[in-house]
Amino acid sequence: MTYLLGRQDCVENLRKDVTDLQGTILDVTSRAGPARFPSWKFPDKISCDLDLVALLDHYDFVEGDEEFSQHSHIVLLELVVDRNFQKKKRQPYTGMAENRRDRRIIQTDPPLH
């Protein structure tokens, strides 16, 4: 499987995965509010404060630079893990927020006749 490390299609797919996961996290954050957890990849930083645009700009496939492309592949895979951890940590809070929202809807809906 090492022959896949740093391949352009693999790096591009990992970049899409990070982007998709971040979109899910932003969607949840817009409904439940921000959550401040340490990043798995960068434990000295808060996960929601990572500048993913800058990270994605930096870690990419570079034609002719196999070593950097392999490094990017690994970092992007680690970012997928980091975003998955962020998403998993948010699930209990999302459920609580949705329950509160549902209760407000039930309490404010007029009775059906």
KADA-V837101 format. One record per backbone hydrogen bond with DSSP energy under -1.0 kcal/mol. CO is the residue of the C=O (numbers start at 1). NH is the residue of the N-H. E is the energy in kcal/mol with one decimal. If there is no record, write none. Layout:
BEGIN
co=CO nh=NH e=E
co=CO nh=NH e=E
END
This chain:
BEGIN
co=1 nh=4 e=-1.9
co=2 nh=5 e=-1.0
co=4 nh=7 e=-2.1
co=7 nh=11 e=-2.5
co=8 nh=12 e=-2.7
co=9 nh=13 e=-2.1
co=10 nh=14 e=-2.3
co=11 nh=15 e=-2.2
co=12 nh=16 e=-2.0
co=13 nh=17 e=-2.3
co=14 nh=18 e=-2.5
co=15 nh=19 e=-2.2
co=16 nh=20 e=-2.8
co=17 nh=21 e=-2.7
co=18 nh=22 e=-2.5
co=19 nh=23 e=-2.1
co=20 nh=24 e=-2.0
co=21 nh=25 e=-2.4
co=22 nh=26 e=-2.7
co=23 nh=27 e=-2.1
co=24 nh=28 e=-2.4
co=25 nh=29 e=-2.7
co=26 nh=30 e=-2.1
co=28 nh=32 e=-3.2
co=29 nh=33 e=-2.3
co=37 nh=47 e=-3.6
co=42 nh=45 e=-2.6
co=45 nh=39 e=-2.7
co=46 nh=49 e=-1.7
co=47 nh=50 e=-1.4
co=50 nh=52 e=-1.5
co=51 nh=55 e=-2.2
co=52 nh=56 e=-2.9
co=53 nh=57 e=-2.1
co=54 nh=58 e=-2.0
co=55 nh=59 e=-2.9
co=58 nh=60 e=-1.1
co=62 nh=65 e=-2.1
co=65 nh=69 e=-2.3
co=66 nh=70 e=-2.3
co=67 nh=71 e=-2.1
co=68 nh=72 e=-3.0
co=69 nh=73 e=-2.2
co=70 nh=74 e=-2.0
co=71 nh=75 e=-2.5
co=72 nh=76 e=-3.0
co=73 nh=77 e=-2.1
co=74 nh=78 e=-2.3
co=75 nh=79 e=-2.1
co=76 nh=80 e=-2.0
co=77 nh=81 e=-1.9
co=78 nh=82 e=-2.6
co=79 nh=83 e=-2.8
co=80 nh=84 e=-2.2
co=81 nh=85 e=-2.5
co=82 nh=86 e=-2.2
co=83 nh=87 e=-2.5
co=84 nh=88 e=-2.7
co=85 nh=89 e=-2.6
co=86 nh=90 e=-1.2
co=90 nh=94 e=-2.5
co=91 nh=95 e=-2.3
co=92 nh=96 e=-1.9
co=93 nh=97 e=-2.5
co=94 nh=98 e=-2.7
co=95 nh=99 e=-2.3
co=96 nh=100 e=-2.4
co=97 nh=101 e=-2.5
co=98 nh=102 e=-2.8
co=99 nh=103 e=-2.3
co=100 nh=104 e=-2.2
co=101 nh=105 e=-2.3
co=102 nh=106 e=-2.5
co=103 nh=107 e=-2.6
co=104 nh=108 e=-2.0
co=105 nh=109 e=-1.6
END
